[in-house]
Amino acid sequence: MADSIHQAGTETDQAIVKNIIFNGRLVSRNQPLFSSGNRSFRYGDGLFESMRYAKGQIYWLDRHIRRLQEGMHFLGLESPEILSADYLAAQIAKLELSGPSRLRLSVFRSGGGTYQPQTDSFEYLIEADSLPTPWYSTNAKGLVCGIFRALKLSGNLLENIKSSNRLTQVLASRYAGKNQLDDMLIQHQSGTLAEGTASNLFLFRGKQLITPALNSGCLAGVMRSLVMEIGEELGYEIVEAAILPQRLAEFDFAWLTNSIQGIRWIERIEGIDLQEGPTRDFIQKLNQKVLK
């Protein structure tokens, strides 16, 4: 496992799984599923979870289910069935996945209506794409990031859940691609840093591990909670704080984290150079938790 833990590189899709699960049924990925009245298409009336699967298990499933439950409750979607670990495992087993995979579970409100929905029932979709390895690993080269200034987060509770409306993140990611950057940091309306386009932000200063608080508008990330726990185990002081871009030079290291890619270290943010830091130590701990 050691070689896999420290293997450099990014996680790219190796193959596309041919089938998906739609409301409990195994169907072809190419089969049309929705009409133009679909509420997720029309209004972003839904949410999703991105999960990593390998060795017959969904990593951090209890945390994903907890966040899904909180998000569904916030949107007024209630279901004891979809929130069961056993139920989700049974559905994913139908895909007969042959190796490590990225899973996307989308949940969205059923029925029609305009802004006022006709029902609080829901439908769901599970998709899978292959990953090259079951283990988390370091990125060979540090990320080069910019700061996205065109749109800012407000810090409301909707931004903490993984809703289907991710337009700020889409536009920030598009900007990164157009400007040959690896990622963008998104700001709260106060000007403080909140998150990456698909990840939480961490910075180190000495033995302090600092991350934006949830009221910055950042996602309540599953990997965010794991990194905070590992930081405590390794003797770091965990601080949730407002981080101003003009103070980035005060920090030693910076990371972007999510449950699919794990921990990716940042080499430069708008001219501020950073180092890899203790990335490998944290990833080793992360992979050890996978084995438990």
Secondary structure, DSSP 8 states (H G I E B T S, - for coil): -HHHHT--S------B-SEEEETTEEEETTS----TT-HHHHH--EEEEEEEEETTEETTHHHHHHHHHHHHHHHT---TTTT-HHHHHHHHHTT---S-EEEEEEEEE-S-BSSSBS---EEEEEEEEE-S-SS----SS-EEEEEEEEEEE---GGGGS-BS--HHHHHHHHHHHHTT-SEEEEEETTS-EEEESSSEEEEEETTEEEE--GGGT----HHHHHHHHHHHHTT-EEEE----GGGGGG-SEEEEEETTTEEEEEEEETTEE-B-TTHHHHHHHHHHHHH-
